[in-house]
Amino acid sequence: MISREDCVALDAADGLAFARARFSLPDGVIYLDGNSLGALPRRTPARVADTVTREWGEGLIRSWNSVEHGGAGWIDAPAKIGAKIARLIGAAADEVIVTDSVSVDIFKLAAAALALRPWRRVIVTEAGNFPTDVYVLQGLAQLTGIELRVVARDHIAAALDDSVALLLLTQTHYRTGGVHDMASLTAAAHAAGALACWDLSHSAGAVVVELNAANADMAVGCGYKFLNGGPGAPAFVYVARAHHDGLRQPLTGWFGHAAPFAFEGDYRPAAGIGQMLSGTPGMLGMAALGAGVATFDGIDMGVAAAKSRALGDLMLDLVAQRCPEIGIACPRDGRGAQVSLSHPNAYEITQALIARSVIGDFRPPDVLRLGFPALYVRYADVWDAVEYLSRVLANGEWREARFAVRRAVT
Amino acid sequence: MISREDCVALDAADGLAFARARFSLPDGVIYLDGNSLGALPRRTPARVADTVTREWGEGLIRSWNSVEHGGAGWIDAPAKIGAKIARLIGAAADEVIVTDSVSVDIFKLAAAALALRPWRRVIVTEAGNFPTDVYVLQGLAQLTGIELRVVARDHIAAALDDSVALLLLTQTHYRTGGVHDMASLTAAAHAAGALACWDLSHSAGAVVVELNAANADMAVGCGYKFLNGGPGAPAFVYVARAHHDGLRQPLTGWFGHAAPFAFEGDYRPAAGIGQMLSGTPGMLGMAALGAGVATFDGIDMGVAAAKSRALGDLMLDLVAQRCPEIGIACPRDGRGAQVSLSHPNAYEITQALIARSVIGDFRPPDVLRLGFPALYVRYADVWDAVEYLSRVLANGEWREARFAVRRAVT
């Protein structure tokens, strides 16, 4: 049996333990939902306050100017933060930019892929993909008349033929945590003449991502999960440099124009990744995302991903030892920085744990989902969480958990 | 001649003078660019800090829940703030919601209009409309094959025929400040069987807007100008209740789903205005926008708009008296809360004024644009601004203004 002392010893030996001081976590809370909303970085309140009070309040409109021209550099923030994210996902600095939401960005990227493969009219994605990915592709299909093929996970490669313009997959599955092999599926898409776009919402900051090495064409990801950017943080997009010439996305707002302040009559896309911008980016969310991404400063993603895997493995081992009535709804190997447990009363169990300050989330129909961000979750937290879980199960207190709403945000 | 004492007397008699205390303005700055980026409301720093530190830092994922269910009410914020904006634009509370940027929202609304008029394939807008409006419609046209007709201001009504699905206009022109007659142009669109969508970016919080009374079908507007929502604040959209059934917009992200947390396989639009949401809304920008809109609490838009007009009229009178070399590039009547002056060296003059802490902005080719938000601009500010303008012109100091960038955000 693994003891709490064993876990404390793992924390003492953890080369990433120092990173927890980069966050403000409420006392007594075991937060295993950083895969839904990352914890608050310690430096974020001051960074956001500076943006509000000094940059906006004192600099006013002048803060839009670049730093070299006396501004606060707001105009450059989407590309600058994108370049920092690039390091975490195996991309070049000029291939990533921060803009809009994952949903809006999927629309842009999928439409851009269709424009790059104009003689092909099919997009392939996976059944059970995160809902917004499928919903947005349905919206695009309804608007443009293209065909959306939603296929089972083990039929993806077989669905790729010479009618397919784009394969769009989420690398790390939101419910099971299962991780697709990006390189091989991208190669399969390319073999069929299609492009590959990866949703990294549950991957960026969680697992090792090598977009360039996998020859990925496009990617999108979430700022508010493992990147700790705050509630509804803006998303990021990646387009491989090889596609920058000839890129054409349909949400052609003025911030994606080659000369936004020339007020020209016709749209001309900015060079490079900048054309993925649409409207005026929100600078408060941008500032918080910058501070969130900075929690990874000096940290190797390989080390962080290995710790998250170890934390998840520990959770699975402890559950197997102490909670035999709990099922496992995630792969042991090839898993992201999360674990999915199953139980017919998973919803009530999730709520009973939250009442004990162990925060995870419920995903229908029967999944208790727990995330393990390497920067702030400790091995002892995992032990304590399973201790509470075993008590909640043993004394039946989950039966008391009656809550009217089932609302949480992945 | 109007004296400074006359202006001080106007301020002393101003029934809205109290509202200036709702803002934090830097000492010595005369800020006449609230039409580009509204000033910082005094309560915003605390409101944003509370969102960051308490709601996010302590509440964590639980803050997404509604207040009734123990959360911070993030899930309800877009509709709640939309309802407060509705009062300022003559709409019902359930017809307005906060989401995305003006650019992204124009795409959604224009596509929704095409879906409501599926047998019509033309959108009409005005040449010289704010660039992003035209750019986004060009992107939609390129994606869907519809026709975009960009017509001169005095040919708008003539361009409406039975092929037109939508007339999309900006009510208050960004460069001239000229205000369209919303009711008559909406009626002209309806007479042709088309819908009318109004961009209120330079209208909301600036002029009296009566969407319902004008029978307007759709509208969109900016959060960061006269609504004081902060840099890149989210935008708002309005859809008349008559169109809520059968509404269909293409950016079908999960926050616009009827049951976003049921994780269903297919998109089902939420009832009512909620379906205009797409991805997860950013809560830091949302909190600041809420505080910005709250600067209008208890204030009648008719009173505010009348004061802005009076400030602008004062500017035009003073310029006529004291700066004869300056041209007027805005209408005297039917003008928004802004004034446009012209001079061949408007760019350099704008920069020289900024160096003297009189902040306006330049718009190509030759316009110095000055905004008059009623809540914080004083009559004496207008006098002082013209005093500085006359000095800048008289001593030729604008010739010294050499600046490499021409960047500002409307």
Interface residues (C-beta under 8 A of the other chain):
Chain A: S24 P26 V29 Y31 D33 S36 L37 A39 L40 T44 P45 V48 A49 T51 V52 T53 E55 W56 G57 E58 L60 I61 R62 S63 W64 N65 S66 H69 G71 W74 I75 D100 S101 V102 S103 V104 F107 A111 A127 G128 P131 T132 V134 Y135 V136 Q138 G139 L140 Q142 L143 T144 V150 R175 Y224 G230 P231 G232 A233 P234 A235 R248 Q249 P250 L251 T252 G253 W254 F255 H257 P260 F261 A262 F263 E264 G265 D266 Y267 S278 G279 T280 P281 G282 M283 L284 G285 M286 A288 I354 I359 D361 R363 P364 F403 A404 V405 R406 R407 A408 V409
Chain B: S24 P26 V29 Y31 D33 S36 L37 A39 L40 T44 P45 V48 A49 T51 V52 T53 E55 W56 G57 E58 L60 I61 R62 S63 W64 N65 S66 H69 G71 W74 I75 D100 S101 V102 S103 V104 F107 A111 A127 G128 P131 T132 V134 Y135 V136 Q138 G139 L140 Q142 L143 T144 V150 R175 Y224 G230 P231 G232 A233 P234 A235 R248 Q249 P250 L251 T252 G253 W254 F255 H257 P260 F261 A262 F263 E264 G265 D266 Y267 S278 G279 T280 P281 G282 M283 L284 G285 M286 A288 I354 I359 D361 R363 P364 F403 A404 V405 R406 R407 A408 V409
